[in-house]
């Protein structure tokens, strides 16, 4: 039996990977499936929360009882998060947000030209939504959770990232064969700004989601 310990709470979850268009048919993307974000949305709803799920290009079926906002780019994701956040008790940034976007967008398809090298793709930085939300706290007492996928020095990099972003909890995944991107399973350590460290053993993404909500609920007071 699931305890409705998030009843009366509004949680915002982002899921999937942003797509940064080059022209009407091409984009720069990433390997995020959105499954961890969807697991967070489903489990929060089961625990009684009102859930706003902001999704980027996942193609996953809509979870029941969840408000869905569909976006494409990091800039659109930022707008959707800033719109929803003032009313949210919790913001969980599970989406893989592109750090960079192409500087220019070609309104017509980019063509190959005989005997000519292609134009280089010039990138510019995207806004860091997690850092912005953590610094501004659109609602006092709001709990902000980030994710980090790391390949080496996972804990040290995670600690540094938690401090840099200023969030309350950071879920650190080690990118690997059977976990994280596209997989049904995950393994992670949840780092707290209070110095806490909660390892979550290899298992379904729902189990990691439940641990995140346990840690969030204890911080909501
Ligand atoms: O810096 P890095 O991309 O590793 O950080 C990952 C965390 O920051 C995730 O929670 C992601 O949703 C968030 N993020 C963001 N805006 C960006 C890049 C990442 O909110 N531009």
Boltz pocket constraint, residues with backbone or C-beta under 6 A from the ligand:
constraints:
  - pocket:
      binder: B
      contacts: [[A, 74], [A, 93], [A, 94], [A, 95], [A, 96], [A, 97], [A, 98], [A, 99], [A, 126], [A, 127], [A, 128], [A, 129], [A, 130], [A, 131], [A, 145], [A, 146], [A, 147], [A, 148], [A, 149]]
      max_distance: 6.0
